[in-house]
Amino acid sequence: MARIIGFIDGFNVYHALLKDARLNKYRWINYWKLIESFARQDETVEDVFLFTAFTNWDKRKKARHRILVAAQRHFEVKIVFGQFSKITRKCRKCGNKYETMEEKRSDVNIAVEVVKQAVLGTYDKAVIVSADSDLIPAIQAARSINPSLEFAVVTPINLRSKALSNSANYTLRMERRHLNKAEMIDEIILADGSKLSRPSSWR
């Protein structure tokens, strides 16, 4: 059986889902099952990494995010955290500068993990769920370590990434059928008897 590891850009998926209100319920998905939905019969999922970051300026968003992270950990998804940093941008229309928050490190964290796991020899195929072309050097580096490695890029629903797709052995498009397979039940009971409930705004 060929071994798969999934590498998921959490904010890429989040922003893709925001583009269509009908996809709102799919914020509540099991990322391990999402990767399994792209596996062939002769492949087995060995590990799934979710790359994300907590917001620090919205307590309600952070609380919902914590519930999602706890659910992923329950299903053995490994969480790798980045962080949000304050940056200054310039308005294209008026030229005024303004401060905003931007998620940092996730692309670097993904790249590091793709290469690290290639060095460790833990996968035969990487399934990368992202539309971020900054990950191309990581694929190239992993291939230089082991030319036999396969790379499948899963483009999040509603997004496009020709450059990243061209660097992979093949590209898969995330569709509603994949999200349907991965959607979690409304209430998850943990080993200690405690419960995790789908946030009401994610229904």
C-alpha positions in Angstrom: 0.0 0.0 0.0 1.3 3.4 -0.9 1.6 5.7 2.1 -0.1 9.2 2.0 0.5 12.2 4.1 -1.9 15.1 3.9 -0.7 18.7 4.3 -3.7 21.1 4.6 -3.4 24.9 4.4 -6.3 25.7 6.8 -6.7 29.3 5.9 -6.7 28.6 2.2 -9.7 26.2 2.8 -11.4 28.7 5.2 -11.2 31.6 2.6 -12.4 29.3 -0.2 -15.5 28.3 1.9 -16.2 32.0 2.6 -16.8 32.6 -1.1 -20.1 30.8 -1.0 -22.6 31.0 1.9 -23.9 27.5 0.9 -20.6 26.0 1.9 -20.7 27.5 5.5 -21.5 24.1 7.1 -18.3 22.6 5.7 -16.2 24.6 8.2 -17.1 21.6 10.4 -15.2 18.9 8.6 -12.9 16.0 9.5 -9.7 16.8 7.7 -8.4 13.2 8.0 -11.6 12.0 6.1 -11.1 14.8 3.6 -7.7 13.5 2.7 -9.0 9.9 2.6 -11.6 11.0 0.0 -8.7 11.7 -2.4 -6.9 8.4 -1.8 -7.0 5.5 -4.2 -7.8 1.9 -3.2 -4.1 1.0 -3.1 -3.2 3.9 -0.9 -3.5 4.4 2.9 -3.4 7.7 4.8 -0.6 7.6 7.4 -0.8 11.2 8.7 -2.6 14.5 8.2 -1.2 17.9 9.2 -3.4 20.9 9.5 -1.7 24.3 9.4 -3.6 27.1 11.0 -3.4 30.0 13.5 -5.7 31.4 16.2 -7.0 35.0 15.9 -6.4 37.1 18.9 -8.8 40.0 18.2 -12.1 38.2 18.1 -12.9 36.0 21.1 -15.9 34.3 19.5 -14.0 33.3 16.4 -11.1 32.0 18.5 -13.6 30.0 20.7 -15.1 28.4 17.6 -11.6 27.7 16.2 -10.5 26.0 19.4 -13.5 23.6 19.1 -12.6 22.8 15.6 -8.9 22.2 16.6 -10.0 19.9 19.4 -12.2 17.9 17.0 -9.3 17.5 14.6 -7.0 16.3 17.4 -9.7 13.8 18.4 -9.4 12.3 14.8 -5.6 12.3 15.1 -5.0 15.2 12.8 -1.7 16.9 13.8 -2.0 20.7 14.2 0.8 23.0 13.3 0.3 26.6 14.4 1.4 29.8 12.7 0.5 33.3 14.0 -1.2 36.5 13.1 1.0 39.6 12.8 0.1 43.3 12.4 1.2 44.7 9.1 0.9 48.1 7.3 -0.7 48.2 3.9 -1.3 51.0 1.4 -4.8 51.5 -0.1 -4.6 51.2 -3.9 -7.4 53.7 -4.4 -6.6 56.5 -2.1 -3.0 55.9 -1.2 -3.6 56.0 2.6 -1.8 53.5 4.8 -3.7 51.3 7.2 -2.9 48.5 9.7 -4.3 45.0 9.4 -3.6 41.5 10.6 -2.1 38.9 8.4 -1.6 35.2 9.0 2.1 34.3 9.0 4.3 31.2 8.9 1.8 28.6 7.6 3.3 28.4 4.1 6.8 28.1 5.7 5.5 25.5 8.2 4.0 23.5 5.4 7.2 23.6 3.3 9.3 22.6 6.3 7.0 19.6 7.1 6.8 18.4 3.4 10.7 18.4 3.3 11.1 17.0 6.8 8.8 14.1 6.2 10.5 13.4 2.8 13.8 13.2 4.7 12.3 10.8 7.2 10.8 8.7 4.4 7.3 8.6 5.9 5.3 9.0 2.7 5.1 7.8 -0.9 2.7 10.5 -1.9 1.9 13.9 -0.4 -1.5 15.3 -0.8 -1.2 19.1 -0.5 -4.5 21.0 0.0 -3.6 24.6 -1.0 -3.5 27.1 -3.8 -0.3 28.8 -2.6 2.5 28.8 -5.2 5.0 29.5 -2.4 5.0 25.8 -1.8 6.6 24.9 -5.1 10.2 25.0 -3.8 9.2 22.5 -1.0 7.9 20.1 -3.7 11.1 20.5 -5.7 13.3 20.0 -2.6 11.4 16.9 -1.5 11.8 15.5 -5.0 15.5 16.1 -4.9 15.6 14.0 -1.7 13.5 11.2 -3.2 12.7 11.4 -6.9 10.1 8.6 -6.6 7.8 10.7 -4.4 4.4 11.7 -5.8 2.7 15.0 -5.2 -1.0 15.6 -5.6 -2.3 19.2 -5.3 -5.9 19.5 -4.2 -7.1 23.0 -5.1 -9.6 24.2 -2.4 -13.2 24.7 -3.8 -13.6 28.0 -5.5 -9.8 28.6 -5.8 -7.3 28.3 -8.7 -3.6 27.7 -8.7 -2.1 26.9 -12.1 1.6 27.4 -10.9 1.3 25.0 -7.9 -0.8 22.5 -9.9 1.9 22.4 -12.6 4.5 21.4 -10.1 2.6 18.3 -9.0 2.3 14.9 -10.6 -1.4 15.6 -10.8 -4.1 17.9 -9.6 -7.4 17.2 -7.9 -10.2 19.6 -7.5 -12.1 19.8 -4.2 -15.8 19.4 -4.8 -18.9 19.3 -2.6 -18.9 15.5 -2.7 -15.5 15.4 -1.0 -16.7 17.9 1.6 -19.9 15.8 2.2 -17.8 12.8 3.0 -15.8 14.7 5.5 -18.6 16.6 7.3 -18.7 15.8 11.0 -21.7 15.0 13.0 -23.1 17.9 15.1 -21.9 16.5 18.4 -18.6 14.6 19.0 -18.1 12.6 22.2 -14.5 12.5 23.4 -12.8 9.6 25.2 -13.3 11.3 28.6 -17.1 11.7 28.0 -16.9 15.4 27.2 -18.6 16.8 24.1 -17.6 19.0 21.2 -20.5 20.6 19.4 -20.7 22.2 16.0 -20.9 26.0 16.4 -24.4 27.2 15.6 -23.1 29.6 12.9 -21.6 26.7 11.0 -24.9 25.0 10.2 
